[in-house]
């Protein structure tokens, strides 16, 4: 094995001091989503990277590194949050997810960049002192390269590097949005390499390299200890030449890992962008691949000089071939053409050249798996016309080159690229979707998607709403997805209220025995026994009476067709304001007050008011109208159970094309929305979830839109979330609703206009490609926009067959046999 000294002698905060005398500052880049963005957005992200490489004027080292997640830790975390009432069912649900992911590697990519700082010197020395310092520097150089000593680091040098790092950080954060790494990050970046193919490396909490304070000629200095070498462990074997084998004692036994370091040997000069994101593309693979990119800036003048020199070499070879009577080789002709193009571009744009090398690392727990993964990586890049080699005899060099602070060790695969080509790799672009923790809700291609229901309000960095929208055509899968999330919220102890206008969930307590003692199904009928159950003025606490009064006004104006600002609307408003101050307010009492006002109304207005009183009196005693008009003596609906399913029997909801039919049904929806508001406003510590099916029908009318906006807007402050299920994306486009939604799930939308509206809800550009994709999404697959506004495809996974049957809302689903074809899609 080639002898290579460990490249790092010391690190502090985000500064890494190499044994070759170099110092680099390290940062972690904030990932950004890349798929489903417009071409102009992608070009803008590319422009930021290009500007960074154009202006940094320093050597850089970029790393794309997978961070593994432990299935066992994930299981313990989820089981620790289960409700005591549903603990057994919750464990079964979690175990089903663990079994589904068994054998899959759970990881997310993190992106780091190191920038080499300029050499720093001690200042304030006399002429004699400077000579002594220079001699000491030369002596340190000899000692360092002989391996007999680790030279000291002056405090002045460290302070000078820290000052220089401030400028570098401003550039990194300005162009790329990054944060300074910590000592724990650097320890992880070093130590994890020794456990490739074995597992996640054990870390030492709060560990830092030691040093001995010394004083050299009156200057304070640090002499790093050798304990940094304790981060390196394991037995390595590179005898094969094209792979590296490591043995570690882990988990009480000796385990073996296999890794290979691949070099990109050719990248096409004129690759189209977008389309050739050669760093981002590895995330298409189902296994992790590390990427290391090193650049060294060659400024315009020096680059042009090198190109002119190369042209002279090629001309000399061409002349020699002609003098020998031979035809000029294709290699020389192609080289001359490339050199001429590069010279022309350099003289026009005056960009720097970047001396670039790209190393990939593939690893596995078996040799056979490693060989398969190497071939898959080659195939992936081969489709992009990028050539990948496994350099023989350079595997140990490749291992050390991926350590932060190491110099370039594999020098045979160097490319001279402009900043545009290097930026095309799209470092920092991520396919990550979801919350990274919580319940498994599905797969985004090869990546599992986890969902944590109350993360939005709890996460101090986000501090956003937990509300969500599920949008799509009939049978696309939106109800299935919403039902799964509601069930998972119950498992974690949330209180859930579901408005179920089509009786699609009333059977849950029978088919899901774990919910039998925890569910109250409230079916409201057009009879005296249910009179006033939805009266917005009854059952409201004193602090809720103002908003209850506003709902009552909306309902009464809507049913009597009294427009805002009219005399009739004002009279109704005054009557409600009077009644809400009474001890037992009710909607019937409002009608009594309006009737009393008849004798005070002048002329024609008395006729108008009498008509309103007659209409409301009739509605209050007939059919479903009785649900809205109580007299103050009825009991409010009990929502003390963890799950309340609210249904209205024979509720005739209007279709999209109907503008006037079904006003009573809309009024009932408005009252149910007010009921949902009171439910979510309860002063309880547990998370509260309201699932509102058929919300598009309520959003059709101005009054209903106002109630939905209020529900969504106030949810975050009340530790509550509103889930809106809608067929109609256009009706969900109100800015108040859209800006207060956390996650959005868009399923298949057949209509062109609906698909365009769905794009706007997701926050993506309504391009022809995106619209056609949404119109042709398979059943059970949606586009999800998560709390970070990342958008990607999600396949909903209901892994428990009995849950799938319970949640399936397709016509006749309850009478089908257990072996149904569609269920296999979601398993």
Secondary structure by P-SEA (a helix, b strand, c coil): cccccccccccccccccccccbbbbbbbbbbbbcccccaaaaaaaaaaaaaaaacccbbbbbbbbbbbbbaaaaaaaaaaacccccaaaaaaaaaaaaaaaccbbbbbbbbbbbbbbcbbbbccccaaaaaaaaaaaaaaaaaaaaccbbbbbbaaaaaaaaaaaaaaaaaaaaccbbbbbcaaaaaaaaaaaaaccccbbbbbcbbbbbbbbbbcccbbbbbbccccccccbbbbbcccccbbbbbbbcccbbbbbbbbbbbbccccccccccccccccccccccbbbbbbbbbbbbcaaaaaaaaaaaaaaaaaaaaaaaaacccccaaaaaaaaaaaaaaaaaaacbbbbbbbbbbbbbbcccaaaaaaaaaaaaaaaaaacbbbbbcccaaaaaaaaaccccccccccccccccccccccccccccccccccccccccccccbbbbbbccccccccccccccbbbbbbcccccaaaaaaaaaaaaaaabbbbbbbcccccccccccccccccccbbbbbbcccccccccccccccccccaaaaaaaaaaaaaaaaaccccccaaaaaaaaaaaaaaacccccaaaaaaaaaaacccccaaaaaaaaaaaaaaaaaaccccccccccccccccccccccbbbbbbcccccccccccccaaaaaaaaaaaaaaaaaaaacccccbbbbbbcccccccccaaaaaaaaaaaaacccccbbbbbbbccccccccaaaaaaccbbbbcccccaaaaaaaaaaacccccaaaaaaaacccccbbbbbccccbbbbbbbbcccaaaaaaacccccccccccccaaaaaac
